[in-house]
Amino acid sequence: MQEPAEGRRFLLLSAGDRLAAVEARQVRRILRELPTVPLPGAQPQLLGLAEFAGEPLAVLDLAKVLGAGPGPAPSFPVTVVLWVGPPSRREAVGLRADAALDVVTIPAERIVPGGEGLVVGEAALPQGTAEILDLSRLGSP
Amino acid sequence: MSERGFLVFRRLGVLWALPVDQVTSLSGGATPEIHLASASLSADEVLGVVPHLPLWPAPASLGRWWPHTFLGFSVFANQPLVVLQPETLPPMLVRGEA
């Protein structure tokens, strides 16, 4: 898909002491935090399983994915339901965050490439420095 | 997929399901046991047999954080559930391997 001249739109999330941005077009729904059932033996990044609209949903903990430190107590934690993985094999995954803050447009030139795991770069925003997540990497080993 | 349904049970706070045609016997008691041809599992509670479970394939995105092989996920009574593959049971469910 061609990037619009003004930049891509991202959903800005907070988790602990960090900010993260996920592409808005990957967002399926933003919900009040869903209750989850932890899977025994799972890595801490995987919060557990939830039920969403009659379907099972694996939910990740954004703070653990980012390695975030503690932040202010969340007043309205959310579960963001996202489409992830490559387009040919997209699947729904939940992302638990402390808050959904805003939808922002970030021009490509403001994204500084770098990071590891799901983080592909960062951008300085009025709200703070946000780590840009590439959730298509979730389907990769 | 099982044509005869799935045995649904709770263990370690999670709902699990097994193709019922792979279950050789059940034993009751405070901790019910589920016997398969190749292994036995402990259950905290056996909820029963359901004739059909809609199956969502195991997400590829999950493997890095929960590296077990299973048939997929489902939902039973509004609760998420893991549908197990009898040949590749997570060790924490198998008696003697927990």
gemmi code that builds the backbone of each chain (N, CA, C; Angstrom):
import gemmi

chains = {
    "A": [
        ("MET", (0.857, -1.197, 0.000), (0.000, 0.000, 0.000), (0.892, 1.246, 0.000)),
        ("GLN", (0.520, 2.207, -0.826), (1.329, 3.416, -0.908), (1.081, 4.299, 0.306)),
        ("GLU", (2.182, 4.830, 0.815), (2.050, 5.675, 2.004), (1.536, 7.053, 1.617)),
        ("PRO", (0.536, 7.561, 2.329), (0.070, 8.905, 2.024), (1.174, 9.925, 2.271)),
        ("ALA", (1.112, 11.019, 1.533), (2.186, 12.013, 1.601), (2.370, 12.552, 3.013)),
        ("GLU", (1.271, 12.644, 3.769), (1.392, 13.243, 5.107), (1.881, 12.245, 6.153)),
        ("GLY", (1.972, 10.957, 5.803), (2.460, 9.949, 6.745), (1.409, 8.931, 7.095)),
        ("ARG", (1.840, 7.948, 7.866), (0.928, 6.884, 8.276), (0.266, 7.234, 9.605)),
        ("ARG", (-0.906, 6.649, 9.805), (-1.625, 6.896, 11.052), (-1.352, 5.759, 12.041)),
        ("PHE", (-1.098, 6.143, 13.257), (-0.760, 5.179, 14.311), (-1.666, 5.393, 15.525)),
        ("LEU", (-1.949, 4.289, 16.186), (-2.598, 4.355, 17.499), (-1.494, 4.417, 18.541)),
        ("LEU", (-1.575, 5.414, 19.392), (-0.553, 5.627, 20.411), (-1.015, 4.992, 21.723)),
        ("LEU", (-0.162, 4.116, 22.266), (-0.502, 3.375, 23.483), (0.541, 3.648, 24.548)),
        ("SER", (0.108, 3.586, 25.805), (1.083, 3.663, 26.896), (1.123, 2.319, 27.608)),
        ("ALA", (2.318, 1.992, 28.074), (2.518, 0.753, 28.826), (3.669, 0.985, 29.787)),
        ("GLY", (3.382, 0.990, 31.076), (4.426, 1.299, 32.051), (4.991, 2.676, 31.775)),
        ("ASP", (6.315, 2.751, 31.673), (6.939, 4.058, 31.437), (7.240, 4.307, 29.955)),
        ("ARG", (6.601, 3.548, 29.068), (6.905, 3.665, 27.648), (5.665, 4.014, 26.834)),
        ("LEU", (5.934, 4.543, 25.655), (4.891, 4.780, 24.658), (5.171, 3.902, 23.450)),
        ("ALA", (4.120, 3.425, 22.827), (4.281, 2.615, 21.623), (3.236, 3.048, 20.609)),
        ("ALA", (3.578, 2.853, 19.347), (2.655, 3.211, 18.273), (2.466, 1.995, 17.371)),
        ("VAL", (1.207, 1.646, 17.126), (0.888, 0.570, 16.192), (0.077, 1.161, 15.051)),
        ("GLU", (0.278, 0.620, 13.871), (-0.420, 1.183, 12.712), (-1.931, 1.083, 12.894)),
        ("ALA", (-2.601, 2.197, 12.681), (-4.043, 2.256, 12.919), (-4.796, 1.274, 12.029)),
        ("ARG", (-4.267, 1.011, 10.841), (-5.004, 0.121, 9.945), (-4.998, -1.323, 10.438)),
        ("GLN", (-4.133, -1.643, 11.406), (-4.106, -2.989, 11.967), (-5.065, -3.145, 13.145)),
        ("VAL", (-5.626, -2.035, 13.592), (-6.475, -2.080, 14.782), (-7.892, -2.508, 14.386)),
        ("ARG", (-8.351, -3.566, 15.058), (-9.706, -4.054, 14.795), (-10.687, -3.485, 15.818)),
        ("ARG", (-10.267, -3.386, 17.061), (-11.150, -2.892, 18.105), (-10.319, -2.481, 19.316)),
        ("ILE", (-10.802, -1.497, 20.047), (-10.199, -1.119, 21.324), (-11.256, -1.346, 22.394)),
        ("LEU", (-10.909, -2.151, 23.389), (-11.872, -2.557, 24.408), (-11.321, -2.256, 25.793)),
        ("ARG", (-12.226, -2.082, 26.743), (-11.770, -2.103, 28.136), (-11.061, -3.438, 28.363)),
        ("GLU", (-10.037, -3.435, 29.189), (-9.191, -4.620, 29.349), (-10.022, -5.894, 29.500)),
        ("LEU", (-9.744, -6.863, 28.641), (-10.446, -8.141, 28.704), (-9.838, -9.011, 29.803)),
        ("PRO", (-10.678, -9.755, 30.519), (-10.108, -10.728, 31.454), (-9.389, -11.823, 30.679)),
        ("THR", (-8.280, -12.283, 31.209), (-7.501, -13.307, 30.526), (-7.250, -14.496, 31.452)),
        ("VAL", (-7.043, -15.619, 30.827), (-6.663, -16.841, 31.543), (-5.209, -17.120, 31.197)),
        ("PRO", (-4.313, -17.092, 32.178), (-2.897, -17.336, 31.862), (-2.672, -18.767, 31.386)),
        ("LEU", (-1.815, -18.932, 30.397), (-1.433, -20.265, 29.936), (-0.226, -20.720, 30.751)),
        ("PRO", (-0.307, -21.862, 31.394), (0.822, -22.301, 32.218), (2.078, -22.497, 31.387)),
        ("GLY", (3.175, -21.993, 31.900), (4.447, -22.148, 31.206), (4.703, -21.108, 30.138)),
        ("ALA", (3.796, -20.162, 29.977), (3.979, -19.148, 28.930), (5.021, -18.123, 29.362)),
        ("GLN", (5.695, -17.542, 28.383), (6.597, -16.424, 28.656), (5.763, -15.232, 29.158)),
        ("PRO", (6.387, -14.351, 29.942), (5.598, -13.247, 30.521), (4.981, -12.309, 29.486)),
        ("GLN", (5.537, -12.283, 28.278), (4.954, -11.415, 27.239), (3.545, -11.857, 26.843)),
        ("LEU", (3.262, -13.139, 27.044), (1.936, -13.656, 26.705), (1.085, -13.635, 27.964)),
        ("LEU", (0.168, -12.674, 28.005), (-0.658, -12.508, 29.198), (-1.607, -13.683, 29.381)),
        ("GLY", (-2.163, -14.174, 28.293), (-3.085, -15.303, 28.403), (-4.084, -15.320, 27.269)),
        ("LEU", (-5.146, -16.082, 27.514), (-6.214, -16.212, 26.524), (-7.444, -15.465, 26.998)),
        ("ALA", (-8.132, -14.874, 26.062), (-9.378, -14.186, 26.365), (-10.435, -14.637, 25.360)),
        ("GLU", (-11.656, -14.271, 25.652), (-12.749, -14.504, 24.710), (-13.196, -13.146, 24.193)),
        ("PHE", (-13.237, -13.034, 22.876), (-13.660, -11.771, 22.263), (-14.644, -12.074, 21.140)),
        ("ALA", (-15.849, -11.588, 21.269), (-16.884, -11.759, 20.244), (-17.062, -13.226, 19.861)),
        ("GLY", (-17.005, -14.085, 20.870), (-17.217, -15.504, 20.626), (-16.018, -16.233, 20.082)),
        ("GLU", (-14.880, -15.549, 20.008), (-13.674, -16.182, 19.480), (-12.565, -16.156, 20.535)),
        ("PRO", (-11.682, -17.152, 20.497), (-10.536, -17.117, 21.403), (-9.528, -16.083, 20.922)),
        ("LEU", (-8.866, -15.452, 21.880), (-7.919, -14.396, 21.538), (-6.708, -14.499, 22.446)),
        ("ALA", (-5.527, -14.662, 21.860), (-4.295, -14.606, 22.642), (-3.975, -13.142, 22.905)),
        ("VAL", (-3.647, -12.827, 24.157), (-3.410, -11.427, 24.538), (-1.975, -11.266, 25.018)),
        ("LEU", (-1.280, -10.318, 24.420), (0.090, -9.994, 24.817), (0.082, -8.808, 25.769)),
        ("ASP", (1.107, -8.765, 26.608), (1.263, -7.667, 27.553), (2.259, -6.680, 26.933)),
        ("LEU", (1.765, -5.538, 26.497), (2.624, -4.581, 25.798), (3.814, -4.158, 26.660)),
        ("ALA", (3.578, -3.970, 27.940), (4.683, -3.550, 28.815), (5.806, -4.587, 28.816)),
        ("LYS", (5.434, -5.855, 28.846), (6.451, -6.925, 28.842), (7.103, -7.040, 27.463)),
        ("VAL", (6.328, -6.843, 26.420), (6.889, -6.893, 25.070), (7.948, -5.809, 24.903)),
        ("LEU", (7.691, -4.639, 25.480), (8.627, -3.517, 25.354), (9.735, -3.563, 26.391)),
        ("GLY", (9.556, -4.385, 27.439), (10.498, -4.337, 28.555), (10.360, -3.046, 29.338)),
        ("ALA", (9.145, -2.576, 29.467), (8.900, -1.283, 30.118), (9.059, -1.384, 31.633)),
        ("GLY", (9.444, -0.297, 32.236), (9.463, -0.185, 33.684), (8.092, 0.244, 34.180)),
        ("PRO", (7.942, 0.269, 35.493), (6.631, 0.642, 36.032), (6.276, 2.091, 35.701)),
        ("GLY", (4.998, 2.320, 35.484), (4.492, 3.662, 35.214), (3.374, 3.992, 36.166)),
        ("PRO", (2.671, 5.074, 35.900), (1.537, 5.417, 36.754), (0.466, 4.339, 36.707)),
        ("ALA", (-0.280, 4.197, 37.791), (-1.358, 3.200, 37.825), (-2.359, 3.519, 36.719)),
        ("PRO", (-2.665, 2.558, 35.874), (-3.577, 2.854, 34.766), (-5.007, 3.050, 35.262)),
        ("SER", (-5.686, 4.048, 34.710), (-7.073, 4.285, 35.108), (-8.055, 3.626, 34.150)),
        ("PHE", (-7.619, 3.357, 32.933), (-8.514, 2.731, 31.973), (-7.701, 1.812, 31.059)),
        ("PRO", (-7.212, 0.707, 31.623), (-6.424, -0.207, 30.785), (-7.286, -0.791, 29.674)),
        ("VAL", (-6.634, -1.081, 28.561), (-7.372, -1.527, 27.379), (-6.755, -2.805, 26.807)),
        ("THR", (-7.579, -3.491, 26.060), (-7.093, -4.557, 25.185), (-7.373, -4.107, 23.760)),
        ("VAL", (-6.310, -3.999, 22.987), (-6.460, -3.616, 21.586), (-6.426, -4.892, 20.753)),
        ("VAL", (-7.474, -5.106, 19.981), (-7.510, -6.278, 19.111), (-6.934, -5.861, 17.765)),
        ("LEU", (-5.911, -6.600, 17.348), (-5.143, -6.208, 16.161), (-5.093, -7.347, 15.158)),
        ("TRP", (-5.016, -6.981, 13.907), (-4.658, -7.937, 12.880), (-3.138, -7.951, 12.789)),
        ("VAL", (-2.538, -9.116, 12.888), (-1.082, -9.196, 12.827), (-0.655, -10.259, 11.830)),
        ("GLY", (0.648, -10.271, 11.575), (1.224, -11.246, 10.666), (1.175, -10.767, 9.238)),
        ("PRO", (1.820, -11.516, 8.360), (1.815, -11.134, 6.947), (0.402, -11.208, 6.383)),
        ("PRO", (0.097, -10.405, 5.357), (-1.279, -10.330, 4.847), (-1.857, -11.685, 4.459)),
        ("SER", (-1.018, -12.592, 3.992), (-1.536, -13.894, 3.560), (-1.948, -14.773, 4.732)),
        ("ARG", (-1.454, -14.454, 5.931), (-1.780, -15.310, 7.088), (-2.140, -14.438, 8.289)),
        ("ARG", (-2.948, -13.448, 8.082), (-3.202, -12.536, 9.192), (-4.073, -13.221, 10.244)),
        ("GLU", (-3.846, -12.841, 11.477), (-4.591, -13.415, 12.587), (-4.813, -12.329, 13.632)),
        ("ALA", (-5.832, -12.541, 14.460), (-6.151, -11.547, 15.485), (-5.357, -11.844, 16.751)),
        ("VAL", (-4.805, -10.806, 17.326), (-4.075, -10.904, 18.588), (-4.465, -9.705, 19.432)),
        ("GLY", (-4.537, -9.915, 20.736), (-4.834, -8.818, 21.641), (-3.562, -8.245, 22.222)),
        ("LEU", (-3.588, -6.973, 22.489), (-2.451, -6.293, 23.097), (-2.983, -5.511, 24.289)),
        ("ARG", (-2.535, -5.889, 25.483), (-2.994, -5.199, 26.692), (-2.088, -3.993, 26.929)),
        ("ALA", (-2.688, -2.835, 27.084), (-1.917, -1.611, 27.322), (-2.563, -0.841, 28.471)),
        ("ASP", (-1.787, 0.044, 29.060), (-2.321, 0.855, 30.161), (-3.381, 1.839, 29.662)),
        ("ALA", (-3.187, 2.334, 28.449), (-4.145, 3.302, 27.909), (-3.963, 3.430, 26.402)),
        ("ALA", (-5.060, 3.701, 25.731), (-5.015, 4.122, 24.331), (-5.094, 5.639, 24.352)),
        ("LEU", (-4.037, 6.300, 23.885), (-3.919, 7.741, 24.114), (-4.477, 8.585, 22.976)),
        ("ASP", (-4.162, 8.190, 21.741), (-4.475, 9.091, 20.634), (-4.226, 8.360, 19.320)),
        ("VAL", (-4.752, 8.915, 18.270), (-4.370, 8.481, 16.929), (-3.569, 9.621, 16.321)),
        ("VAL", (-2.358, 9.298, 15.888), (-1.451, 10.343, 15.404), (-0.961, 9.985, 14.003)),
        ("THR", (-0.648, 10.996, 13.260), (-0.041, 10.796, 11.941), (1.456, 11.064, 12.067)),
        ("ILE", (2.248, 10.097, 11.638), (3.696, 10.241, 11.762), (4.308, 10.149, 10.364)),
        ("PRO", (4.875, 11.239, 9.885), (5.566, 11.191, 8.592), (6.764, 10.253, 8.666)),
        ("ALA", (7.037, 9.594, 7.564), (8.125, 8.604, 7.547), (9.454, 9.213, 7.978)),
        ("GLU", (9.698, 10.468, 7.617), (10.994, 11.064, 7.935), (11.176, 11.332, 9.430)),
        ("ARG", (10.089, 11.242, 10.186), (10.207, 11.457, 11.638), (10.459, 10.157, 12.394)),
        ("ILE", (10.440, 9.034, 11.680), (10.699, 7.738, 12.318), (12.178, 7.407, 12.175)),
        ("VAL", (12.828, 7.260, 13.310), (14.244, 6.886, 13.322), (14.319, 5.360, 13.397)),
        ("PRO", (14.833, 4.722, 12.347), (14.856, 3.259, 12.356), (15.753, 2.729, 13.465)),
        ("GLY", (15.393, 1.557, 13.977), (16.200, 0.919, 15.013), (15.325, 0.101, 15.930)),
        ("GLY", (15.957, -0.568, 16.857), (15.208, -1.384, 17.797), (15.332, -2.856, 17.458)),
        ("GLU", (14.716, -3.669, 18.310), (14.778, -5.108, 18.103), (13.421, -5.717, 18.429)),
        ("GLY", (13.279, -6.977, 18.068), (11.991, -7.623, 18.292), (10.932, -6.993, 17.411)),
        ("LEU", (9.871, -6.552, 18.035), (8.781, -5.947, 17.277), (9.003, -4.457, 17.039)),
        ("VAL", (9.999, -3.892, 17.712), (10.247, -2.450, 17.599), (11.129, -2.185, 16.377)),
        ("VAL", (10.647, -1.335, 15.491), (11.399, -1.052, 14.262), (11.904, 0.387, 14.201)),
        ("GLY", (11.559, 1.183, 15.180), (12.021, 2.553, 15.166), (11.377, 3.347, 16.277)),
        ("GLU", (11.694, 4.626, 16.297), (11.053, 5.490, 17.292), (10.811, 6.858, 16.678)),
        ("ALA", (9.864, 7.545, 17.268), (9.510, 8.878, 16.763), (9.243, 9.800, 17.945)),
        ("ALA", (9.777, 11.008, 17.841), (9.529, 12.012, 18.878), (8.190, 12.676, 18.603)),
        ("LEU", (7.312, 12.594, 19.586), (5.966, 13.162, 19.465), (5.729, 14.130, 20.614)),
        ("PRO", (4.723, 14.972, 20.517), (4.424, 15.869, 21.645), (4.152, 15.108, 22.950)),
        ("GLN", (3.645, 13.880, 22.816), (3.349, 13.077, 24.021), (4.595, 12.415, 24.598)),
        ("GLY", (5.676, 12.398, 23.846), (6.895, 11.722, 24.272), (7.463, 10.917, 23.110)),
        ("THR", (8.506, 10.165, 23.393), (9.106, 9.334, 22.339), (8.371, 8.002, 22.280)),
        ("ALA", (7.856, 7.705, 21.093), (7.081, 6.473, 20.922), (7.895, 5.459, 20.137)),
        ("GLU", (7.829, 4.214, 20.594), (8.459, 3.127, 19.852), (7.462, 2.615, 18.813)),
        ("ILE", (7.941, 2.491, 17.605), (7.077, 2.061, 16.505), (7.132, 0.542, 16.422)),
        ("LEU", (5.961, -0.098, 16.501), (5.900, -1.555, 16.457), (5.520, -2.020, 15.052)),
        ("ASP", (6.190, -3.069, 14.611), (5.812, -3.714, 13.356), (5.233, -5.076, 13.705)),
        ("LEU", (3.912, -5.143, 13.757), (3.268, -6.373, 14.208), (3.254, -7.461, 13.149)),
        ("SER", (3.641, -7.115, 11.922), (3.752, -8.179, 10.922), (4.869, -9.139, 11.303)),
        ("ARG", (5.771, -8.700, 12.198), (6.860, -9.574, 12.643), (6.371, -10.648, 13.617)),
        ("LEU", (5.183, -10.485, 14.121), (4.694, -11.449, 15.104), (4.578, -12.850, 14.526)),
        ("GLY", (4.272, -12.959, 13.263), (4.124, -14.271, 12.655), (5.435, -14.910, 12.285)),
        ("SER", (6.538, -14.178, 12.451), (7.846, -14.714, 12.084), (8.470, -15.396, 13.294)),
        ("PRO", (9.299, -16.440, 13.056), (9.934, -17.107, 14.181), (10.900, -16.189, 14.909)),
    ],
    "B": [
        ("MET", (-9.616, -33.890, 13.159), (-10.695, -33.510, 14.058), (-11.453, -34.748, 14.530)),
        ("SER", (-11.951, -34.671, 15.721), (-12.710, -35.788, 16.254), (-14.145, -35.753, 15.733)),
        ("GLU", (-14.636, -36.903, 15.286), (-16.038, -36.953, 14.840), (-16.959, -37.302, 15.991)),
        ("ARG", (-16.381, -37.659, 17.120), (-17.216, -38.060, 18.253), (-17.232, -36.998, 19.336)),
        ("GLY", (-16.566, -35.924, 19.135), (-16.615, -34.837, 20.090), (-15.330, -34.687, 20.878)),
        ("PHE", (-15.420, -33.832, 21.877), (-14.237, -33.475, 22.656), (-14.549, -33.567, 24.152)),
        ("LEU", (-13.597, -34.099, 24.868), (-13.680, -34.107, 26.320), (-13.104, -32.781, 26.816)),
        ("VAL", (-13.901, -32.063, 27.591), (-13.463, -30.751, 28.086), (-13.144, -30.870, 29.572)),
        ("PHE", (-11.994, -30.385, 29.960), (-11.616, -30.441, 31.366), (-10.841, -29.186, 31.755)),
        ("ARG", (-10.785, -28.972, 33.057), (-10.047, -27.812, 33.572), (-8.795, -28.301, 34.300)),
        ("ARG", (-7.695, -27.640, 34.058), (-6.452, -27.969, 34.743), (-5.583, -26.720, 34.768)),
        ("LEU", (-4.995, -26.433, 35.909), (-4.107, -25.280, 36.056), (-4.805, -23.975, 35.674)),
        ("GLY", (-6.096, -23.926, 35.945), (-6.854, -22.700, 35.698), (-7.294, -22.495, 34.264)),
        ("VAL", (-6.999, -23.456, 33.392), (-7.297, -23.315, 31.963), (-8.260, -24.423, 31.536)),
        ("LEU", (-9.098, -24.123, 30.572), (-9.924, -25.161, 29.956), (-9.143, -25.783, 28.803)),
        ("TRP", (-9.209, -27.116, 28.754), (-8.535, -27.875, 27.701), (-9.551, -28.835, 27.086)),
        ("ALA", (-9.276, -29.271, 25.872), (-10.145, -30.259, 25.238), (-9.280, -31.293, 24.535)),
        ("LEU", (-9.772, -32.518, 24.557), (-9.111, -33.629, 23.867), (-10.127, -34.318, 22.971)),
        ("PRO", (-9.715, -34.758, 21.789), (-10.635, -35.550, 20.968), (-11.064, -36.783, 21.767)),
        ("VAL", (-12.354, -36.944, 21.945), (-12.832, -37.986, 22.867), (-12.504, -39.385, 22.344)),
        ("ASP", (-12.336, -39.527, 21.047), (-12.008, -40.858, 20.537), (-10.575, -41.260, 20.848)),
        ("GLN", (-9.795, -40.344, 21.427), (-8.437, -40.674, 21.857), (-8.391, -41.018, 23.348)),
        ("VAL", (-9.506, -40.846, 24.037), (-9.555, -41.117, 25.476), (-9.927, -42.577, 25.691)),
        ("THR", (-9.083, -43.292, 26.421), (-9.369, -44.714, 26.627), (-10.187, -44.941, 27.885)),
        ("SER", (-9.970, -44.130, 28.923), (-10.773, -44.272, 30.141), (-10.636, -43.028, 31.001)),
        ("LEU", (-11.561, -42.915, 31.928), (-11.556, -41.834, 32.914), (-11.630, -42.463, 34.288)),
        ("SER", (-10.931, -41.891, 35.248), (-11.125, -42.336, 36.622), (-11.459, -41.127, 37.473)),
        ("GLY", (-12.372, -41.343, 38.428), (-12.874, -40.232, 39.233), (-12.001, -39.984, 40.437)),
        ("GLY", (-12.600, -39.349, 41.439), (-11.852, -39.033, 42.650), (-11.638, -37.547, 42.771)),
        ("ALA", (-10.892, -37.176, 43.797), (-10.650, -35.752, 44.036), (-9.920, -35.122, 42.849)),
        ("THR", (-9.003, -35.874, 42.265), (-8.298, -35.409, 41.066), (-8.565, -36.414, 39.952)),
        ("PRO", (-9.544, -36.137, 39.114), (-9.851, -37.094, 38.037), (-8.638, -37.307, 37.133)),
        ("GLU", (-8.575, -38.501, 36.589), (-7.504, -38.816, 35.654), (-8.093, -39.159, 34.294)),
        ("ILE", (-7.411, -38.707, 33.271), (-7.822, -38.961, 31.887), (-6.734, -39.826, 31.265)),
        ("HIS", (-7.136, -40.967, 30.789), (-6.153, -41.901, 30.236), (-6.268, -41.933, 28.718)),
        ("LEU", (-5.122, -41.780, 28.088), (-5.007, -41.931, 26.633), (-4.148, -43.158, 26.369)),
        ("ALA", (-4.002, -43.502, 25.128), (-3.190, -44.674, 24.810), (-1.749, -44.498, 25.264)),
        ("SER", (-1.240, -43.283, 25.187), (0.184, -43.069, 25.427), (0.495, -42.262, 26.675)),
        ("ALA", (-0.493, -41.753, 27.356), (-0.226, -40.897, 28.510), (-1.477, -40.786, 29.370)),
        ("SER", (-1.266, -40.298, 30.576), (-2.385, -39.994, 31.463), (-2.261, -38.554, 31.925)),
        ("LEU", (-3.407, -37.916, 32.078), (-3.433, -36.517, 32.506), (-4.270, -36.396, 33.763)),
        ("SER", (-3.911, -35.465, 34.601), (-4.739, -35.127, 35.746), (-5.628, -33.944, 35.378)),
        ("ALA", (-6.820, -33.943, 35.946), (-7.742, -32.821, 35.731), (-8.196, -32.307, 37.090)),
        ("ASP", (-8.445, -31.026, 37.177), (-9.067, -30.488, 38.377), (-10.574, -30.701, 38.318)),
        ("GLU", (-11.093, -30.731, 37.103), (-12.537, -30.910, 36.909), (-12.767, -31.363, 35.474)),
        ("VAL", (-13.607, -32.387, 35.312), (-14.015, -32.795, 33.969), (-15.394, -32.211, 33.713)),
        ("LEU", (-15.491, -31.376, 32.693), (-16.766, -30.694, 32.437), (-17.705, -31.512, 31.566)),
        ("GLY", (-17.163, -32.415, 30.782), (-18.035, -33.263, 29.982), (-17.553, -33.366, 28.549)),
        ("VAL", (-18.423, -33.943, 27.717), (-18.108, -34.132, 26.303), (-19.006, -33.207, 25.488)),
        ("VAL", (-18.387, -32.481, 24.577), (-19.176, -31.635, 23.667), (-19.047, -32.226, 22.261)),
        ("PRO", (-20.154, -32.272, 21.525), (-20.099, -32.940, 20.217), (-19.284, -32.185, 19.184)),
        ("HIS", (-19.186, -30.886, 19.369), (-18.497, -30.105, 18.342), (-17.864, -28.879, 18.988)),
        ("LEU", (-16.665, -28.582, 18.563), (-16.006, -27.340, 18.982), (-15.511, -26.621, 17.735)),
        ("PRO", (-15.895, -25.380, 17.545), (-15.283, -24.627, 16.444), (-13.802, -24.437, 16.748)),
        ("LEU", (-12.979, -24.646, 15.767), (-11.536, -24.636, 16.011), (-10.884, -23.478, 15.277)),
        ("TRP", (-10.127, -22.686, 16.030), (-9.289, -21.639, 15.439), (-7.852, -22.150, 15.466)),
        ("PRO", (-7.173, -22.161, 14.340), (-5.813, -22.694, 14.314), (-4.909, -21.957, 15.294)),
        ("ALA", (-3.926, -22.686, 15.799), (-2.968, -22.067, 16.716), (-2.294, -20.896, 16.010)),
        ("PRO", (-2.340, -19.701, 16.596), (-1.717, -18.546, 15.926), (-0.211, -18.727, 15.787)),
        ("ALA", (0.291, -18.453, 14.609), (1.740, -18.532, 14.394), (2.471, -17.560, 15.314)),
        ("SER", (1.794, -16.481, 15.668), (2.435, -15.456, 16.488), (2.672, -15.906, 17.918)),
        ("LEU", (2.082, -17.029, 18.306), (2.144, -17.437, 19.704), (3.373, -18.271, 20.027)),
        ("GLY", (3.923, -18.915, 18.999), (4.951, -19.921, 19.226), (6.138, -19.446, 20.023)),
        ("ARG", (6.515, -18.201, 19.855), (7.713, -17.731, 20.552), (7.480, -17.585, 22.052)),
        ("TRP", (6.193, -17.499, 22.455), (5.924, -17.300, 23.878), (5.254, -18.490, 24.561)),
        ("TRP", (4.744, -19.417, 23.774), (4.154, -20.638, 24.348), (4.448, -21.761, 23.360)),
        ("PRO", (5.619, -22.359, 23.489), (6.119, -23.236, 22.425), (5.594, -24.659, 22.514)),
        ("HIS", (4.302, -24.818, 22.524), (3.725, -26.157, 22.537), (2.912, -26.366, 21.256)),
        ("THR", (2.854, -27.614, 20.837), (2.069, -27.934, 19.648), (0.678, -28.367, 20.082)),
        ("PHE", (-0.321, -27.759, 19.510), (-1.694, -28.097, 19.852), (-2.555, -27.861, 18.621)),
        ("LEU", (-3.779, -28.366, 18.688), (-4.625, -28.282, 17.494), (-5.133, -26.870, 17.249)),
        ("GLY", (-5.405, -26.154, 18.320), (-5.891, -24.784, 18.157), (-6.621, -24.323, 19.393)),
        ("PHE", (-7.309, -23.221, 19.235), (-8.097, -22.655, 20.319), (-9.576, -22.787, 19.997)),
        ("SER", (-10.371, -22.731, 21.031), (-11.809, -22.690, 20.831), (-12.419, -21.904, 21.991)),
        ("VAL", (-13.729, -21.883, 22.025), (-14.456, -21.223, 23.105), (-15.538, -22.178, 23.579)),
        ("PHE", (-15.637, -22.328, 24.884), (-16.662, -23.178, 25.483), (-17.290, -22.397, 26.628)),
        ("ALA", (-18.603, -22.237, 26.595), (-19.306, -21.490, 27.642), (-18.665, -20.119, 27.868)),
        ("ASN", (-18.376, -19.443, 26.791), (-17.787, -18.094, 26.820), (-16.400, -18.045, 27.435)),
        ("GLN", (-15.749, -19.176, 27.513), (-14.378, -19.192, 28.027), (-13.447, -19.748, 26.960)),
        ("PRO", (-12.263, -19.142, 26.831), (-11.314, -19.665, 25.850), (-10.808, -21.030, 26.274)),
        ("LEU", (-10.405, -21.783, 25.305), (-10.059, -23.180, 25.552), (-8.942, -23.591, 24.595)),
        ("VAL", (-8.062, -24.465, 25.062), (-6.981, -24.986, 24.226), (-7.343, -26.406, 23.794)),
        ("VAL", (-7.355, -26.641, 22.489), (-7.645, -27.981, 21.985), (-6.318, -28.702, 21.777)),
        ("LEU", (-6.147, -29.763, 22.545), (-4.864, -30.462, 22.578), (-4.738, -31.482, 21.462)),
        ("GLN", (-3.494, -31.719, 21.110), (-3.171, -32.788, 20.171), (-2.615, -33.940, 21.013)),
        ("PRO", (-3.272, -35.089, 21.035), (-2.854, -36.151, 21.963), (-1.395, -36.565, 21.814)),
        ("GLU", (-0.841, -36.455, 20.628), (0.551, -36.884, 20.422), (1.561, -35.899, 20.988)),
        ("THR", (1.158, -34.685, 21.233), (2.102, -33.653, 21.682), (1.515, -32.882, 22.861)),
        ("LEU", (1.269, -33.573, 23.935), (0.676, -32.921, 25.105), (1.708, -32.044, 25.804)),
        ("PRO", (1.305, -30.872, 26.272), (2.239, -30.060, 27.063), (2.666, -30.845, 28.309)),
        ("PRO", (3.946, -30.898, 28.592), (4.423, -31.728, 29.718), (3.743, -31.407, 31.042)),
        ("MET", (3.375, -30.133, 31.244), (2.814, -29.797, 32.551), (1.445, -30.444, 32.779)),
        ("LEU", (0.851, -31.001, 31.745), (-0.442, -31.661, 31.906), (-0.318, -33.166, 32.103)),
        ("VAL", (0.833, -33.700, 31.760), (0.984, -35.154, 31.746), (1.417, -35.644, 33.118)),
        ("ARG", (0.737, -36.652, 33.622), (1.088, -37.211, 34.937), (2.513, -37.756, 34.883)),
        ("GLY", (3.280, -37.381, 35.885), (4.655, -37.855, 35.957), (5.651, -36.956, 35.248)),
        ("GLU", (5.139, -35.957, 34.530), (6.066, -35.053, 33.820), (5.944, -33.616, 34.291)),
        ("ALA", (5.008, -33.346, 35.177), (4.785, -31.955, 35.590), (5.986, -31.426, 36.355)),
    ],
}
model = gemmi.Model(1)
for chain_id, residues in chains.items():
    chain = gemmi.Chain(chain_id)
    for i, (resn, *xyz) in enumerate(residues, 1):
        res = gemmi.Residue()
        res.name, res.seqid = resn, gemmi.SeqId(i, " ")
        for name, pos in zip(("N", "CA", "C"), xyz):
            atom = gemmi.Atom()
            atom.name, atom.element = name, gemmi.Element(name[0])
            atom.pos, atom.b_iso = gemmi.Position(*pos), 0.0
            res.add_atom(atom)
        chain.add_residue(res)
    model.add_chain(chain)
structure = gemmi.Structure()
structure.add_model(model)
structure.setup_entities()
